[in-house]
Amino acid sequence: DVNESKLDLDIDWSAVFKHVHTVSKTNPFWNELSASNPFVHDIAASNRNENNKYLSILKEKPYLFSKVSSNRDSLASSGDELDIDCLLRKTSARRSGRSKSVSDFLDIVDNRRFNPHKTTPQKTVASDMTWLQNDREAYKMAWLSHRQLTRSCLDLEAMSHSPGWAQTQATDIHVVCKLNHEGGSVQLPDSDINIHVPVGHVLPGEFQEVGLKAILNPPSSFNSELSSTVSPLIELTLSNLNTREAIFLEVKVAAKVKNDPLSQVMSDIVCFYSLNKEGPFKKLENCYTYQDTIQAKLTDLSHVMYAVIAVQANKIQPPATNVWDYVHRTVSVGIYGPKYIHPTFTAVFTIFGHNYIPGKLTICDIKKGGKNMPPVVFQLWGKHTFLLEKPQDLNISLVSCDPDFEVKMEDQSKNVKEEELKTGEMVRQQFLFSMLGCREMHFFVFLVQIKVLKSSQVTQFHVTTPDPAPKLSGIINRPKRLQNRKEIKSAPLLLIPTVKYPKFQNKTLSVNTYGVALKTVLRQNKIDYLLEYFKGDTIALLGEDKVKAIGQTKIKEWYVGVLRRKIGLVHCKNIKVISKEQAMDTADSELTTRNLVEQIALPFKKLTYIYSVVLSTVSESVYDWRALAEVLGYSHMSLDDFNEAHADKESERVAHVVKRMKEDCHANKKKRLFLYELIVALLKIDCQGLVARLTQDTIILTSAVKLGKYWRELAEKLARLTKQQIEAYEVPHQGKNGTVALEMMWKPAYDFLYTWGAHYGDSYRDVLQDLQSALDKMKNPVTKHWRELTGTLILVNCMEVLRASAFSKMEEEE
């Protein structure tokens, strides 16, 4: 989290801080506070016999806190980094010195001893520690890094009762790279901002340290009727000015000029450059623009440089009213919140005038109980981009999709003014969420809706909150919920562009093994997923693996078979297994690959799922939106259909396709079922690993719902849990009366099953089979009436024969 620079964590801190001369009196690791900090105990011990040389600044100069200059300049406030000015302004005059941070101390000392306008380049990479002696910024960041180490020892249980605590680490939205004479590229994380350094930029044997930082609010002078910024203010730092080649700045911006002749003539995307943050800026001539990407050649190099991209118009010709009318302009929205949710928390809706959405944001103006809170670092929970024709008034509303949570009445709907959008600066709106009653905390989903007031345009998207803070006091650690698993990717990012999904072929299944029925089996009470047959029938067997499942009375072993175009289980003892060559008449046991896919996906018509989890899992695991759209019946879709979402990433396009299908299914509930159609589509593009994962997730959730209070019996059978361990799962979900309501009993059941299933790793077949066997052995098996788990066992046992028949190797090689 804190400054992922080259600061090593194994530095001998006692040596470093002992030799800091002018700043040593502000060293936060003094003796009196060392008892609570295991990392600085040795430093304190080494200083005890030095005649109290390192006294607390609070004892030595207590008057410092009452003489802070109100018109001081901040050396550490830029963009969304911690604004020290803001921190000091919001601090109560009566606040104790103990609660001041090292930033407070260093700023105060700086104002008294140094010229506040004199800054030195931040050396993030260094060969020794002498740079800490005189470099205030470096000293501060070293201390912050060390503080972060200390905070890793926090009591999470205590933290969970103190919302916002331990979330005030420094945010870091810059990157530093060290390059040799061979050059290379530096990218700002989670952005489309790159620096390209050519070969020979520096001499062989020399190095160039390139730093990149995004300052979220661009210079105000660039936003008017004739001009609008479409990138953050980019700060570029270089350590070596002994250069031979220019460098290139490449930025993907939030706009592209429209194709009509007037727009092409009247407007242009331009890069401006300056050696100072405040300007003056000059227009760069060596620029190349392709649609929404601009590449600028930087020749006038300095240790610190600034660049910003803007759309500029020569003049406004009616019917145009401002520069926005000449471009397709996208607006980026980020939803930020605390690292963990609490019974009451604030979510921050943020609009950016560019397409860089940082992963963290420092918020200075959070209020609690009518009082200002200290600056808090908020995490990005969700983001969205949409096309906005021109700056106009917007209405923002957040709606909880979970009855356990609500948005505070006065915060449910807020407006963003047209003038605010024109400034190009970051616009924020706060929404206060609170929990209803004393229910168990859990993650939930809420809807973000953006309405353009002067038109009918509505943009909406769902956001999933993080989990509540973990509680470590129970006997068994609570499992992480499904949301945390969405970060698992099944392929490296670099391989995504090369993924090619095979073409699904509808043809007759290739079967190698058959079975001849030794007796007739017809059931008066029909049982889903079990075949009926006459003596002498030839049944095609889809694989040699056996499935364990309950029949009408007891657990048996079954083969997965096909007869008269129906797939189901056939009892192993009721057939004689024969080879393909021995089979006489196989006409009744033939099946096409399309029919196979549609049948093995049938359980998903009845399984319970969490839509937001399914959406995120699929969007992060499918790497070609066109392939998915085609099998879902949207082969007519093109990139033009993404105007609303204006997705830059493949995952966002995939999510858009899935959402489109969800809406269509919702509009036709009687004929179309979302999860069923999605699984069929994924099987048709051979995403079997993803299908297996969705199968396990939905089976565990549905089993928990089906079991209710009977999960206790299952827990005893599956994991031999004691009564105390079962109670440990239920305690977090208890109501005021000390018991778990029946309608809430699925939650401890889900927590247990999820934890139990996690021990199997990737062995999803074993999870499904062992769960089936355990449910079958209960006193009153829920599987007697609920057969979907049996259906999913058929599904996973048919995957190999499906892949062998529907996706031929010849097709893949082509």
KOLKELO-811953 format. One record per residue (C-alpha): x negated, y, z negated; residue in one letter. Coordinates in steps of 0.2 Angstrom, whole numbers, plus 5000, padded with zeros to 4 digits. Example, Ala and Ser with C-alpha at 12.3 -4.5 7.8 and 13.67 -1.06 7.14 Angstrom:
BEGIN
493849784961A;493249954964S;
end
This chain:
BEGIN
500050005000D;498750134995V;497450185007N;496850035017E;495250115021S;493550045018K;493550074999L;492949914992D;493849844977L;492349774969D;491449944967I;490449964951D;491650104944W;490650134929S;489150194939A;490250294951V;491150394938F;489650414927K;488750514940H;490150634946V;489450794939H;490650944941T;492250834941V;491650714927S;492650814914K;494250774923T;493850584924N;495550504919P;494750354912F;494350424895W;494150324879N;495750374871E;496850294885L;495750154890S;496550034878A;498050014890S;496949994905N;495949834907P;495049894922F;494250044913V;493849964897H;492049944901D;491850124907I;492550184891A;491450074881A;489850134890S;490350314886N;490650294867R;488850324861N;488550474872E;489050614859N;490750624867N;490050694883K;491650644892Y;493050724881L;494850734887S;495150884897I;496750904886L;495650934871K;494251044879E;495351164889K;497151154884P;497551324891Y;497351264909L;499151204910F;499851374906S;498751474918K;499151384934V;499251504948S;500951514957S;500351564974N;498951434975R;498551344991D;498751154992S;497251054999L;498250894999A;499950925006S;500250885024S;501750795032G;502450665021D;500950645010E;501150684992L;501350874991D;500450924975I;501251104976D;502951024976C;502450914961L;501751054951L;503251164955R;504451034950K;503551004933T;504351064918S;503351194908A;503651084893R;502950924901R;501550854891S;499850844897G;499850654896R;501050644910S;500050754922K;499150654936S;497350664942V;497950764956S;498550904944D;496950904935F;495850914951L;496951044959D;496851154943I;494951134942V;494751174961D;495651334959N;494551394945R;492851334952R;492951324971F;493551414986N;495251344990P;495151375008H;493551275010K;493851095015T;492650955020T;493050815031P;493650665022Q;492350525023K;493350365022T;491950255027V;490350275018A;488750165015S;488550214997D;489550294983M;488550464982T;489950544993W;491150534978L;490050664968Q;490550814978N;492050764989D;493650804979R;494750714991E;493750554991A;493650554972Y;495550574971K;495850434983M;494650314975A;495550344958W;497250314966L;496550154974S;495950104956H;497650154948R;498550044961Q;497449894955L;497949934937T;499749934942R;499649764949S;499649714930C;501349794927L;502649704917D;503949684931L;505349654918E;505049824910A;504949904927M;506649834932S;507449934919H;506650104924S;507150144942P;505850234952G;504450194940W;502850124948A;503450184965Q;502350344965T;500850284974Q;500050394987A;500750365004T;499550345018D;500050365036I;498350385044H;497150265051V;495250275052V;494150165064C;492350155067K;491750125085L;490050105093N;489550155111H;490650025118E;492150125113G;493850055110G;495650115106S;496350175089V;498250165086Q;499250245072L;500150095063P;501950075068D;501850205082S;501550235100D;500150365096I;498450305103N;496650365105I;495650285119H;493750305117V;492850265133P;491150165135V;489650285132G;490650405122H;489150405109V;487350345112L;486950165109P;486550135091G;487650285085E;489450275079F;491050375080Q;492350365066E;494050415073V;495450465061G;497250485066L;498650555056K;500450605060A;501150765051I;503050745053L;503550925054N;502851005070P;502351195071P;503951295071S;503351405085S;503651265098F;505551245095N;506651375104S;507851385118E;506451355131L;505351235121S;505651075110S;504350965102T;504450785105V;503050715095S;502450735077P;500950855075L;499450735077I;497850765067E;496250695075L;494650685066T;492950635072L;491350605062S;490050625077N;490050775089L;488550715098N;489550645112T;489350605131R;491150565136E;492850645133A;494250545124I;496050525128F;497650545118L;499050435123E;500850465116V;502550395120K;503750535117V;505550555112A;506050625129A;505850605148K;506350735161V;507950695171K;507850645189N;508850785197D;507850905207P;508251055196L;507650975180S;506050915188Q;505651095194V;506251185179M;505451085165S;503850985160D;503150885146I;501550965140V;500250935127C;499551075116F;497951075107Y;497151175093S;495651165081L;496851235067N;498451165059K;499351325061E;498651365078G;498451455090P;498851315102F;498251305120K;499051205134K;497951065140L;497851055159E;497050875160N;498750785157C;499550635166Y;501450605163T;502350445167Y;504250445162Q;504150465143D;502250435141T;500950565141I;499050545142Q;497950695138A;496050715141K;495150795126L;493550885131T;493351025118D;492950915103L;492850965085S;492750875068H;494650915065V;495850935080M;497750955081Y;498850905096A;500750915098V;501850865113I;503350975119A;504550995133V;504551165140Q;505651255153A;505151395164N;506851475162K;508651415158I;509751415173Q;511651395171P;512551275168P;511051225157A;511051315140T;509351255133N;507851145137V;508750995131W;509850995146D;508350955157Y;507850795148V;508550635142H;508150665123R;508250525110T;508450555091V;507650435079S;508550395062V;507750315047G;508550255031I;507450255016Y;507650194999G;506650124983P;505649964984K;506949874973Y;508749924971I;509549964954H;511249984947P;511150174954T;510050224967F;509850354981T;509650315000A;508950445011V;509650475029F;508250555039T;508250625057I;506650655066F;506350765080G;505150635088H;505050445089N;503850415075Y;504650335060I;503450305046P;503550155035G;503550265019K;504150435015L;503750544999T;505350624993I;505150774982C;506950834979D;507750684972I;508950734958K;509550624943K;510750684930G;510650864938G;508750864935K;507350854948N;506350694948M;504550684951P;504050644970P;504450464974V;503850354988V;505350284997F;505250135009Q;505950115026L;507550005025W;508150025043G;507950135059K;508850175075H;508650275090T;510050345101F;510250465116L;510850645111L;511350755126E;511050915117K;510850985100P;512550985091Q;513350955075D;513350785068L;514350695054N;513450565044I;514350435034S;513750275024L;514950145020V;514549995009S;515049825016C;514949744999D;516449764987P;515149764972D;514349934978F;515050104983E;514450264989V;514750414977K;516350494983M;515550664987E;514150584996D;515150475008Q;515150595022S;513850735026K;513550855041N;511950895050V;512051065059K;511551095077E;510251235071E;509351105060E;509150985075L;508451135086K;507051165073T;506250995077G;505950965059E;506350815048M;508150835042V;508650735026R;510350695018Q;510450595002Q;511750464998F;512050404980L;512550214978F;513150144962S;513649964957M;515449934951L;515649844935G;514349734926C;514049614940R;512449534945E;511249644956M;511049574973H;510549644990F;511949695001F;512349775018V;512949945022F;513550035038L;512750195044V;513950295056Q;513350445066I;514750545075K;514450685087V;515850815081L;516050895098K;516250735108S;516850555105S;515150485104Q;514850365089V;513250275085T;513250145071Q;512050015064F;511949905049H;510549915035V;510149775023T;509449835006T;507949754998P;508249634983D;508349704965P;506749704955A;506249524950P;506549464933K;505149354926L;505949314909S;506949154915G;506448974913I;506348964932I;505849104944N;507249164954R;507049134972P;506849264985K;508349294995R;508549265014L;508149445018Q;506349415014N;506149275027R;506549385041K;504749445042E;504149265047I;503749265065K;503549105075S;502349175087A;500949305086P;501349485092L;500049475106L;500849325114L;502549405115I;502449475133P;501849305139T;503349205132V;504349125146K;505849035142Y;506248875152P;507748865163K;509148755156F;509748615168Q;511448535168N;511148355172K;511548185165T;510648135149L;509148015151S;509447875139V;508247725135N;509247635122T;510947565121Y;512047475108G;513447345111V;514847355099A;515047185089L;516747235083K;518247355085T;518247505074V;519847615074L;520247725059R;522047775054Q;521347935045N;520248005059K;518448065052I;517548195061D;515848145068Y;516147965067L;516447865083L;517847745086E;517547595098Y;518147425104F;517147265104K;516047245119G;515847435122D;514147495128T;513647645117I;512147755122A;511047785107L;510247965107L;508547915098G;508047775086E;508147875070D;509547825058K;510647945048V;511247915030K;512947965027A;514547915018I;515947815028G;517647795021Q;517047715004T;515147695003K;513447765010I;512847675026K;511547695039E;512147755057W;511447785074Y;511947945084V;512847875099G;513947935114V;515547845120L;516847915132R;516048085132R;516048105113K;514548115102I;514648035084G;513947915072L;514047725074V;513647605060H;512047515063C;512747345057K;514147355070N;513047355086I;511747255094K;510347365101V;509847335119I;508647415131S;509147515146K;508747365158E;509947255148Q;511447375148A;512747315161M;514047455162D;513447625156T;514747735165A;515747765148D;514247815139S;513547955151E;513448135146L;512848295153T;511648405145T;512948555144R;514148445136N;512848385123L;512448565118V;514248615116E;514648465106Q;513148465094I;513448645090A;515248615084L;514848615066P;514448805067F;516248835071K;516548805052K;514948855043L;514749015032T;513449135037Y;512749315033I;512849415049Y;511449535045S;510249385041V;510749295057V;510449455067L;508749495060S;508149315061T;508649305079V;508049475084S;506349445077E;506149265084S;506749285102V;505549375114Y;506549405130D;508149495129W;508549445147R;508449265144A;509649275129L;510849395139A;510949275153E;511449115143V;512649225133L;513549275150G;512849445151Y;511749425166S;512449585173H;511549685159M;510149795164S;508949925154L;510250055158D;511449975146D;510250015132F;510650195132N;511550195115E;510250095106A;508850155118H;507750015111A;505850035113D;505549855106K;506049695113E;506749645095S;507949795096E;508549745113R;508849565108V;509749635093A;510849745104H;511349595115V;511749495099V;512849645093K;513749655109R;514149465108M;514749485090K;515949635096E;516649525110D;516949385099C;517749495086H;518949565099A;519449385104N;519349285087K;520549145093K;519449095107K;517749145103R;516649105088L;515049205086F;513849085077L;514448935088Y;514149035104E;512449095098L;511848925093I;512348855110V;511448995119A;509848975108L;509848785113L;509948835131K;508348935130I;507548795120D;507348895104C;507448735094Q;506348795079G;507548945077L;509048835078V;508348725065A;508048875053R;509748945056L;510448775053T;509548755036Q;510048935030D;511948915035T;512048735027I;511248795011I;512448945010L;514048845015T;513548695003S;513448824988A;515148894993V;515948724994K;515148664978L;515648804966G;515548744948K;515048564954Y;513348624958W;512848574940R;513148394944E;512148414960L;510648504952A;510548354940E;510548224954K;509348324966L;508048394954A;508448324936R;508748494929L;509048504911T;510548604903K;509448744898Q;508748754916Q;510448764924I;510948894911E;509448994917A;510149004935Y;511849054929E;511349194916V;511049324929P;512749304936H;513749304920Q;515149434917G;515549524902K;516349374894N;514749274895G;515349154908T;515149144927V;516849174936A;517349034948L;517249144963E;515449194959M;514849014955M;514149004973W;512749124968K;511849014955P;512248864967A;511448954981Y;509949014971D;509648834966F;509848754983L;508748894991Y;507348864979T;507548674981W;507448685000G;505948795000A;504848654993H;505148555009Y;504248685019G;504548655038D;505348485035S;507148545039Y;507748365043R;507248305026D;508148445018V;509748415027L;509648225025Q;509248235006D;510648355003L;511848245012Q;511348095002S;511448184985A;513148264989L;513748084995D;513248014978K;514248134967M;515848074958K;516948164969N;515948194985P;516348364994V;515748275010T;517248165010K;518248315016H;516848425022W;515948345037R;514948485044E;513348435036L;513448265045T;513748365061G;512148465058T;511248295055L;511848245072I;511248405080L;509448395073V;509348215079N;509848255097C;508548395099M;507248285107E;508348205120V;509048375124L;507348445127R;506748295137A;508348305149S;508748485150A;507048565152F;505948465164S;504148485165K;504148515183M;505248665180E;504048735167E;502548725178E;503348815192E;
end
